[in-house]
Amino acid sequence: MKKALAFLPRLLLYISFSFLFLRCSDDDTPTTPADLIIGNWGMTADNWSPAYDVFGTGQPVTDAFALYEACEKDNIYIFKASNIGELNEGTLKCDATDPQTIPFTYLLKNNNTQLNISITEQGITIGIDFDILQLDATTLKLKTSTVENGVTYTNTQTFVRK
């Protein structure tokens, strides 16, 4: 009987941990696109196909992100509830006079296959529709296209959760 009682505290500890793990199930993990997009995202890739003169230098590029300055690479894109968000300049700012944050609105469209982002600056609203190529707990991958002089240029941007 004494051995059984000595084992009891350890048994209770195991049972307690079992309940703890059961309570921390994957059911709390966001699964809908509306839930998955909420959070902080940092860009890791900005690619063009075919090569495009992104910076207006006369030099078309395919990997635009490689040419970003450090002050651009540390920007954080924050998606909040109620379809609002902000672009945060991060620790490094390219211009000290720029605001630290720029607000935007977003909307998931077409059965959550597209993301519209709209920014209003100086009374002018610019909206862009992106196709969602990937949206999960760690990665957001977006694609958009533009046509210039009869050529369709595709831009694909990849973000990771911060």
N, C-alpha and C positions, 0 to 999 in steps of 0.2 A: 504494500500500500504506500509506503514511504517513497519508493521509486516512481510510482505513478504520480504522486503529488509533486515530485521534483521535476517531472516532465511537463506538468501543467502550465507553468509560466511560459516555457518555450512554445508550447502548442498555442497558447493565447496570442503570443507575438506573431506566429505564422499566420494565424487566422486574421489578425489585425492587418498585416501586410496584404493578405489576399483581398480584403475588402478595399483597401487603399487602391490597389491596382485595378480592381473592378470599377471603382468610381472614376478613375482616370482613363476611361476608354476612349477610343477614337471617335465616339459619338459627338464629342465637343469640337472636333476638327471641322472647319468650314468646308462645305461641299458645293454650295451653289456659286455661280460666277459672281453674284452680288456680294457674297460674303468673302470669297477668295480674293477679290480685287482690293478690298480694304486693307490698308497697311502702307508701309514705306517701301519704295522700290528705287533701286539704283540702276542706271543704264550700264550695260556691259558690251553692247554691240550696236552699231548703226551702219548697216550695209546697203549698198545700192547695186541694182542690176538693170541694165548695163551701167557702166561707170557714168557718173553724173557730176556736173560742176556744182557741187553743194555750196561751196564758199565763194563762188563768183570770181575765181582766180584764173579761169581759162584752163584749169587742170582738172579734168574729170577724175573722180575717185570711186572705188568700190567700197573701201573700208574707211568711212568718214570718222568713225570713233577713234581710230589711230591718230588722227590729226587734231582731236579735241585737246584743249589745254587742260591742265590739272584742275583749274578752277571750274571747268565744265564737267569733268568726270566725277567730281564729288557731289554733284547736285542730287537731291532726293525728291522723288515724286511721291507725294503723300495723297493717297485716296482715302477719304473719310466717308462716313455714313451720310445718307441724304444727298448723294450725288454731288458732293463738293470736294474740292481738293486744293492742294497748293504745291507749287514748285518751290523748294527751299534751296537757296544757293549753296548750302553746305558750309563747311569751315572756310574754304577758300572762295573769295569773290573776285571775279574778273575786273569789276569796277566797283570801287568802294562806295560810289554814290547810288549804285543799284539797290533796290529794296531787297531785304533778306528773303522775303517770300512773295510769290505772285499767285493770287487765287485763280482757280479754274473750276469749271463744272464738267461733269462727265455723265454719260448715259449709256447703259448697255442697250443695244438695239438688235433687231432681227433675230429674236430667239437666242439672245446672248452670244451671237457670233460676231458682233461688231461693237466697237467702243467709239463713241463720239466724245471728243474733248474740245471744249470751247473756252477761249481766253478773251477777256475784254480788257483792252488797254486804250487809254485816251479816247474812250467812247466808241471804239471800233471792236466788234466781236468777230473773232476768227474761229471757225469750227472745222475740225478735221475728223473724218471717219476712218477708223482703222479696222481691218479684219483681225480678229483674235485667232492667232495660230496656236497659241498655248497659254493656258491659265491654270496654274495649280498652286500648291502651297509654297513653291520656291521660285517659279519662273513665270514671267509674263512676256509673251512674244507677239508683237504687232506688225501688221503689214499694211502699207498704203501705196497707191500708185498715182503717178502724175504723167500727163502727156504733154510733150513739147516738140514742136515741129514734126508731128506725126510719129514720134518715138515714145513708147510707154516705158517709164522708169519706175521700178519697184523698190520701195524702201522698206527694209525689215529692221525693226529695233527690238533688242532683247534687254529685259530687266530682271534683276534678281531681288528677292525680298531682303530688306535690310533689318 
